Amino acid sequence: MEKPAETDAPIHELLARRWSPRAFDERPVEPESLRRLFEAARWAPSSSNEQPWRFVVATKDDQAAYDRILACLLEGNRKWARRAPVLILSVAHMNFQDDGRPNRHAFHDTGMAVENLLLQASAFGLVGHPMAGFDIEQARAGLTIPSGYEPVAMIAVGYPGDLTVLPDYLQEREMKPRERKPLAEIIFAGQWGIPLPSRRS
């Protein structure tokens, strides 16, 4: 199933195709494809080239490691994410390495690395679904995240699956049209609250 975005202006096809489904096929992701996803993430931009992102990844080839990550998910996400062959936790290093100052851009930069990963996945015919619904403290303890690093998001990755593997209520959510706020609501001209003109006069 594909749900390309219905955009108000033309954008790159890869961006329009990327979305976050919940139906996964249990087919494994090839190790080389997985490596290339992380290579894409590695080349994301970051403040002062700090590269604060880290990733904890598990596949079903190592069931114990996979189960440790799966156990961190809240039950609503665990119901469908357990079919995904790859589970990833993104983690942000919260201080600059040179002088230990707080890096207020760490989450932002880690998010850009994740977006690179998701777009590369789309280019391979894979899908990825980032999740905020996980137990942060369980992830910190169970995955031995060190001090100074903060769990950010869980990501399920794999090949798209058949909608019928999902419960009815999730099938309905998958079929809903994709929605985004209009540009006039999120972009301001020069200062807050002044909408950017929709077209040149």
For each residue, the residues with C-beta under 8 A, 3 or more apart:
1: 21 23 160 163 174
2: 17 160
3: 19 21 177 178
4: 13 16 17
5: 11 15 16 17 19 178 180
6: 177 178
7: 10 11 16
8: 182 183
9:
10: 7
11: 5 7 15 16
12: 15 16
13: 4 16 17
14: 17 18 119 122 123
15: 5 11 12 18 119
16: 4 5 7 11 12 13
17: 2 4 5 13 14 122
18: 14 15 118 119 122
19: 3 5 127 178
20: 127 128 129 130
21: 1 3 24 127 129 160 174
22: 80 81 129 166 170 173 174
23: 1 80 83 160 161 162 163 165 166 174
24: 21 80 81 83 84 85 127 156 158 159 160 161 165
25: 83 158 159 160 161 162
26: 60 83 85 158 161
27: 85 158 159
28: 59 60 61 85
29: 33 34 59 85 86 126 157 158 159
30: 33 34
31: 34 35
32: 35 36
33: 29 30 36 37 124 126
34: 29 30 31 37 38 57 59 86 157
35: 31 32 38 39
36: 32 33 39 40 120 124
37: 33 34 40 41 117 120 121 124 126 157
38: 34 35 41 42 55 57 117
39: 35 36 42 43 120
40: 36 37 43 116 117 119 120
41: 37 38 44 53 55 113 114 116 117 120
42: 38 39 51 113
43: 39 40 116
44: 41 51 53 109 112 113 115 116
45: 109 112
46: 49 50 51 52 53 105 109 112 113
47: 50 103 105 108 109
48: 96
49: 46
50: 46 47 93 96 97 103 105 106 109
51: 42 44 46 109 113
52: 46 92 93 94 103 105 106 109 110
53: 41 44 46 90 91 92 93 109 110 113 114
54: 90 91 92 93 149
55: 38 41 88 89 90 91
56: 69 88 89 91 143 145
57: 34 38 86 87 88 89
58: 62 65 66 68 69 86 87 88
59: 28 29 34 62 66 85 86
60: 26 28 63 66 85
61: 28
62: 58 59 65 66
63: 60 66 67
64: 67 68
65: 58 62 68 69
66: 58 59 60 62 63 69 70 87
67: 63 64 70 71
68: 58 64 65 71 72 142 143
69: 56 58 65 66 72 73 87 88 89 139 143 154
70: 66 67 73 78 81 82 87
71: 67 68 138 142
72: 68 69 89 134 135 138 139 142 143 154
73: 69 70 77 78 81 131 133 134 135 154
74: 77 78 133 134 135
75: 78 79
76: 79 133
77: 73 74 80 81 131 133 134 154
78: 70 73 74 75 81 82
79: 75 76 82 167 170
80: 22 23 24 77 83 166 170
81: 22 24 70 73 77 78 84 87 129 131 154 156
82: 70 78 79
83: 23 24 25 26 80 158 161 165
84: 24 81 87 129 156 157 158
85: 24 26 27 28 29 59 60 157 158 159
86: 29 34 57 58 59 156 157 158
87: 57 58 66 69 70 81 84 154 155 156 157
88: 55 56 57 58 69 117 154 155 156 157
89: 55 56 57 69 72 134 139 143 151 152 153 154 155
90: 53 54 55 110 113 114 130 151 152 153 154 155
91: 53 54 55 56 110 145 149 150 151 152
92: 52 53 54 106 107 109 110 149 150 152
93: 50 52 53 54 97 103 106 148 149
94: 52 102 103 106 148 149 150
95: 100 101 102 103 148
96: 48 50 99 100 101 102 103
97: 50 93
98:
99: 96
100: 95 96
101: 95 96
102: 94 95 96
103: 47 50 52 93 94 95 96 106
104:
105: 46 47 50 52 108 109
106: 50 52 92 93 94 103 109 110 150
107: 92 110 111 150 152
108: 47 105 111 112
109: 44 45 46 47 50 51 52 53 92 105 106 112 113
110: 52 53 90 91 92 106 107 113 114 152
111: 107 108 114 115 152 153
112: 44 45 46 108 109 115 116
113: 41 42 44 46 51 53 90 109 110 116 117
114: 41 53 90 110 111 117 118 130 152 153 155
115: 44 111 112 118 119
116: 40 41 43 44 112 113 119 120
117: 37 38 40 41 88 113 114 120 121 128 155
118: 18 114 115 121 122 128 130 155
119: 14 15 18 40 115 116 122 123
120: 36 37 39 40 41 116 117 123 124
121: 37 117 118 124 126 127 128 157
122: 14 17 18 118 119 125 126 127 128
123: 14 119 120
124: 33 36 37 120 121
125: 122 159 160
126: 29 33 37 121 122 157 158 159
127: 19 20 21 24 121 122 157 158 159 160
128: 20 117 118 121 122 155 156 157
129: 20 21 22 81 84 155 156 157
130: 20 90 114 118 153 154 155
131: 73 77 81 134 153 154 155 156
132: 153 154
133: 73 74 76 77 154
134: 72 73 74 77 89 131 138 139 151 153 154
135: 72 73 74 138 139
136: 139 140 151
137: 140 141
138: 71 72 134 135 141 142
139: 69 72 89 134 135 136 142 143 145 151 154
140: 136 137 143 145 151
141: 137 138 144
142: 68 71 72 138 139
143: 56 68 69 72 89 139 140 151
144: 141
145: 56 91 139 140 149 150 151
146: 149
147:
148: 93 94 95
149: 54 91 92 93 94 145 146
150: 91 92 94 106 107 145
151: 89 90 91 134 136 139 140 143 145
152: 89 90 91 92 107 110 111 114
153: 89 90 111 114 130 131 132 134
154: 69 72 73 77 81 87 88 89 90 130 131 132 133 134 139
155: 87 88 89 90 114 117 118 128 129 130 131
156: 24 81 84 86 87 88 128 129 131
157: 29 34 37 84 85 86 87 88 121 126 127 128 129
158: 24 25 26 27 29 83 84 85 86 126 127 161
159: 24 25 27 29 85 125 126 127
160: 1 2 21 23 24 25 125 127
161: 23 24 25 26 83 158 165
162: 23 25 165
163: 1 23 166 171 174 175
164: 171
165: 23 24 83 161 162
166: 22 23 80 163 170 171 174
167: 79 170 171
168: 171 172
169: 172 173
170: 22 79 80 166 167 173 174
171: 163 164 166 167 168 174 175
172: 168 169 175 176
173: 22 169 170 176
174: 1 21 22 23 163 166 170 171
175: 163 171 172
176: 172 173
177: 3 6
178: 3 5 6 19
179:
180: 5
181: 185 186
182: 8 185 186
183: 8 186 187 196 198
184: 187 195 196 198
185: 181 182
186: 181 182 183
187: 183 184 195 196
188: 191 192 193 194 195 196
189: 194 195 196 197
190: 194
191: 188 194
192: 188
193: 188
194: 188 189 190 191
195: 184 187 188 189
196: 183 184 187 188 189
197: 189 200 201
198: 183 184
199:
200: 197
201: 197
